């Protein structure tokens, strides 16, 4: 059994990318969650991804040079586990009744529904 640790990916690779077909553009569009204003179009989906990765790399360099904050990848962010959710009063009542019928607190019931 090897105890070698996997190499940490480059900062650019840690962001959340998406590539999908754009019917309007008739090309693939690559986007990155943490930089919502950036995108890259290409007829090849892999080239679209490579293009937006290069763009992110350039933007990160510019942000660092100008002293502006660089968005933290969502994959490395810390979450509290606390989620405040607003729902219509009717749904709140319905969920409270269902939780009571299952004999569990509302938070536990809602968590079970969200993880199902």
N, C-alpha and C positions, 0 to 999 in steps of 0.2 A: 504494500500500500504506500503510495506516494504522499508525502506531506507538503509538497510544493503548493504554494498559494498561487491562485490565478492572478495574472497581471491586472492592475486597475486600468480600465480603458481611459483613453485620452479624455480630457474635459469635454471636448466637442461630441464625443461618442456617448456621453452620459445623458444627453438631452433626449426628449421624447419626439421622435419623428413619425410622420405619416405620409404615405404616398398613395394617391388615388387617381383614377381616371377623371379628367375634366371634360365632360361633353361639350361645354362651351368653347374650350380651347383646342379640343381634339388632341390633347397631350396629357401626360401624367403631370400632376402637380404635387410637389413635395412641400410639406410645411413642418414647423417645429413648434410644439406646444408653448415653450417658454419664451419664444420670440414670435408673437402672433402676427406681426407685420411683415414677416419674411416668408417668401415662397420661391420655388424654382420650377420652371416648366421644362419638360423634355419629352421627346417621343419615346424614350426608353425609361422605364420606371427606375432602373438602377442608376442611370445617369441623373435623373431628377433628384434622387437621394444624395448622390455624390455632390451635385451642384449646391443643394441647400446646406450640406455639411461644410463645403468650402465657404459659402456665404456666412454661415454662423461663425466659422473660424475668423474670418476677416472682421466681422462686427465685434467679436470679443476683443480682438487686438485693438480696434479703434476705441472701444469703451475703456479698456485699460489705459491706453495712451492719454485719453482725455480725463481720466480719473473718475469716470462714471461707474456706477455699480453694474456688475455683470449678473444677469439672472441666475439663480441657483437652479440646477437641474431638479425636477420634481422627484427624481429617484433618490436624491440625497437629502431632501427636506425631512424635517422631523415633524410628526403630527401628534397632537395631544390625545387623540382618541375621543375627543369631545366634538359633537356635531349638533348644532342648534338648527332646528328645522321648523319652518312655518308651514302649517297645513290649514285647510279650511276647518272651522269648528265641527262641521258634520263628520269629517274624516277623523278628527281627534277623538270625538265621541265613539265612533265606530271601532277605532283601534283600542280604545280603553275598554270597551265592552268585550271585544275579542280577547284581549289580554286577560281580563278577569275570568272569562270563560275557560281559558287555558290555565288559569291559576298561576300566572307569572306577572311580574311588574311590567308596566308599559314599555320601559326602556329595553328590557330583555326581549319582549315580544317584537318590538320594532327592529331590534338588531337581528333577530332570527329571520324576519321577513327580508331585511336588506341583504343577508348573506345567503338566502335561498336561491 
